[in-house]
């Protein structure tokens, strides 16, 4: 296992965790692993990203968040970007069956403090959380992070999406769903002029000049573009 410098923080003592995963059996197994092998006593779960965001907005302050990338209500790295933005300094460990090097790299660029493949042994989970406790970034064996290549289009898209505020991210989601400003204003209970101002800010931050281009940036960060040609979400 490789602990990648530089560290993201000064290290944390982890007594509580929020697991965001829509598979109940895996949640149960991971909860037992975190309690027995990592020493985290308080475990909360959420089966959707929106549920996790609501918990945090309502005052939940876990010491660490464990996130599955393949959730029903997210598209690619969008969920990680939104969760990282909302959770602030709380470290996020991605635990996913999508363990391709491109996915790992994109997750780290989107704000993850560590990445553990779902099939990993318990000792790997223990090492990962020990690294987080020291403020280090954890990646699995064999992952090479120090590559000289320029950012891929997917990584660039993820970086741009990370500039959006939570409200702007919600508006972009609705734009991707094909909704007009008037419909977005109704859905979010805000003025249409406010929506227009947000759309302008979104396009400026994404470096685009139209709603269509903004949608393409969002689509660029999905799983399909990060996986090998013959691969797919497991």
N, C-alpha and C positions, 0 to 999 in steps of 0.2 A: 504493500500500500504506500502511496506517495502523499506526503503532506506538503502542499505546494505553497511556498512563500510568494509574496509577502502575506502575513496574516491579515484577516479582515477586521479583527478587533483585538481587544486585550484579554480575551478569554472570559468565560462565564461559568458559574456554578449552575448545573442543570438539575432542578428539582421537579419541573413540570414540562409536559410536552403536549402539543396539539398535533394529532395525526390526521392528515387530509387524504382520504382514500375511500373509494366507493366499494371496496370488496370487504365485507364484514369479517370473513375468516382471516384474511391477511391482517386486518386491523387488530383482531384478537391476538394473533400470533406475534405481531410486532409489539403490541402492548406488553405481552409477557416477556419478550426479549428485552425491552427497554427497562422493565422493572427488575428482572432477575440478573441481567448481564451488564446493564449500564448504571443502575441505581436511581432511575427516575421514578419517583413514587406516584406523582399525580399525572394521569393520562386522560386527555379529552380527545374526542374524535369528531370528524365532520366528513360527510360523504359527498359533499359538493364544495366547490370553491366559494360560492356565494354564502354558504353556511359558515365557512371558516371566516370570511370577511365580516359577516354579521357578528360572530362571536368576538372578534377583535374590536369591532366598532362598539360593542356593548361593554367593553372593559376587560375582556380576557387578556391576560399577559403571560403567555407561556414562555418558559426560558428557551425553548427551541421548537421549531415547527418542522414536521416531517411531511413531505409533499409527494404525491404520485402525480406525474405529469399528465397521465391519460385519464382525465376526469370527464364526466358527461357534459359539464357546462363550460368547458374551456376549449380553446383551439391552439394546440401547440404550446409555445412558451408564454402565451398571453397570461395564463393563470399564474405562472411564477412571477412574471413582471408585476402583475397587479398585487399579488400577495406580498412581494418584497417591498413595494411602494407603501402598502398599508401597514405592514409589520415593523417598518423602520429598521432598528438595529438588531432585532431578533433574528438569530441565525436560522436559515432554512436549509434542511438537508433533503435533497431529492432522492427518493427511493423508487426506482423505476425499472421495469423490464426493458425499457428502451435504453440500452447501454452502449450504443454506437458512439465512437469517439466524437463525432460531430455533435451528437446530442449532449454529451457531457460538456463539451466546450461551450456550446450555446447556453446550457443551464448555468454554468459558472459566470458567463458574461451577463446573464440576465439577473444575477444577484444571489445565486445559491452559494452557501458556505461549504457545501460538501455534496458528493454524489456517491450513492451506494447502489449497485445493481440489486434487484429484488431477490435474486437467487443466492446472494452472499451468505456465508456462514455467520454464525453469531459472533465469532471472534472479530470479523470484519466490522460489524456494527459497533462492537465495543471499541475498536481502534478508531473508528470514525468519530464517535462522540468524545472520545478522549482527546482527539486532535482539536475538535471544536472547543472543548473546554480550555485548551491552551491558546485559543484564538487563531488556530491554523485552518487552512482550507484542505479538505480531504478529498482525494480522488482515488479510484480503484487501481489495482496493479495494471501496468501496461499502458496507462494513459499518459501521453506526452503532451504537456501543456506549452512548452517553450518552443513553438514552431515559428519560423520567420515569415510564414505566409501572411499576406494582408488579410483583413477581415473578409469573410465570405458575405455574399448578399444577405444571407439569413442572419448572420451575426450583426451586420450593419442595421438590419431592420429591427432586431431586438434592442439594440442600443438606442435607436430612435424612439421606439415605443416606451422605453424606460424614462423618457423625458416628460411623458404626459402625467398630469395630475389624475387622481381617481375619477373625478367628474369628467375630465376629457377622455379618459379611457372608456368610461361608460357610454359617452356620446359616440366615440368611434365604433364601439360594438354595435350600436343602433344604426349607424351609417352603413356598416357592413351588412346589416340585416335588410338594407334597402329602404330605411325610413327617411322621410323628408324632415326638414327642420320643424315644421308645424307638429308632426307626429312625435318627434323627439321631445319637443317642449311639453306636449300633453303627457307623455309617459313619465317625464322627470319632474313634472309640476313646476316648470320654470318658464320665463318669458321667451318668446321666439327670438327676440333680440339678443338675449343671453346665449341662446344656442348658437346664433350666428357668430357671436364674439368667440365662443369656444371653438367653433369650426375653424375660424381664421387662425386662432392660436395653435390648433392641432396641425393644420397644414404648414404653419411656420416652423413648428418644432420638428415635424417629419421631413421638412425640406421639399414639399410638393406644392403643386399649384391647382389641384382639383380633388374633389371627393373620390373620384375613381382611382387616382394615384395613391390616396391615403388608404383605400381599401386594399390595393395591391401590396402596400408596405405591410399591412396587417397579415395578409395571406402569406407573405414571404416567410413569416416566422412559424408556419405550421409544421407538423411532424413530417409530412410527406416530402418536404424539400430538404429535410435533414437526414433522412434515412437512405441507405444504399438503394440502388435502383430496384433490386429484387426483394427488398425488405419491406416491413410494415409493422405497425404497432402490435405488440404482443399482449 
